[in-house]
Amino acid sequence: MLKTFRVGSLRWLSGSPPDETNQLKCKEERARHGPAFYDCRVKVELGVHGHEEFAVGHLCEDDQGLAAGQFTAFYEGRTCIASGVILEAWDDQGFPVCQKALELARLEDKS
């Protein structure tokens, strides 16, 4: 369900993003579910005041476990090139989905 996410506190190990970011791999770090690799495209954007970089990642497959506060790392092949913190995630229609909304959606109707 979730394919797109925004990453802040972005750190490129070489100091700057690579020229080509359309064929990276993304690894999401989850405390209980273990790491998973996904093919992804990454677009680097500047913040509102032009000081901080953000990355917008788009996974090639769904991952309903994306959540704000988790760490993610970007790879070229087997080499880690960047890492950051997921700030938000949203679905294909562009709607942000927070963890609380997902929890509420799973509740049974008790009326």
N, C-alpha and C positions, 0 to 999 in steps of 0.2 A: 504494500500500500504506500509506503513512504519511499521516495526516490531522491528527493532533493534536500540539501541541508546547507546551512551557512556555518562557517568555521571562523572563530576569532582567536586572539592570542596566537596568531599564525607565526611560525618560525621556520624559515627555509634554512636548511643546514649549510647551503653554499652562500647564503646571504641574500639571494634573490631567486624568484621562480624560474623554472626552465622555459625556454622559448616555446616548447610544445607541451601543452597540458591536456590534450584530448585523449591520451591513451595511458593514463596513470592507473594505478591500483590503489584502492583505499582499504585501510584496515581499521575497523572500529574496535575500540577496547571496551569490553563489557565486563563488569566485575563477576557476574555469575554465569554468563553464557559463553565465555571464551571468545577469542578473536576470530574474525572472519575476513577474508579478502574478497573484494568486489572490484570489477572493472568500473572505472568512472571517468567522467570528464570534469575538469576543474576550470573555473573562470576566476581570475584574481581581480578584486575590486578594491578601490580605496574607500575609506570611511568618509563620513559627511564632511569632516574638516580636512581631509586629505592626508591625515597623519598615519592612521593604522590601516594595514591591509586586511582584507577579508577574503576568504575563498568560498565560492559557491560550488558545491560538488553535486553532480548528478549521477546517480548509480544506474548501471545498465539493467539491474534487476531490483525488485522490491526488497525492502528490509523494514519490517514494522517495528524493529527494536531501536531505531534511531531516536535519540532523546537528548535534549539540552543537558549540558554538563558532562557528557561523555567525551573522552579524548578520541581523536582520530589521527591517523598517520597516512601520508601519501608516499607511494613508492613508484620508482621507475624500475621495472623488472623486480629484482630482489633487493634493491638499494633504497633505503628510506631517505627521502629528500625533504620532507617537511612534516610538521605535526601542529596540532591546535586543538581547541575545545569547540565542540558542537554547540552553537548558540540557539538554533532552532531547526526544525525539519518540517517539510510540507509534502503534500501529495501531488500527483500529476496535474491537478486542476489549480494549483497555486494556493491552496488553503493551508495555513499553518495548523499543525496538529500538535497540541500539547499533551503531555502524559496524563494529566487529569481528564481531558476529554476522552482519551482512549479508555481509561478506567471506567468512566461513566457509560460509555457505549457498550461495555461488557456487562453492565448490571441488568438483572432480570426485571421485567415489569412486575411489580408486586401488587398491582391494583386488583 
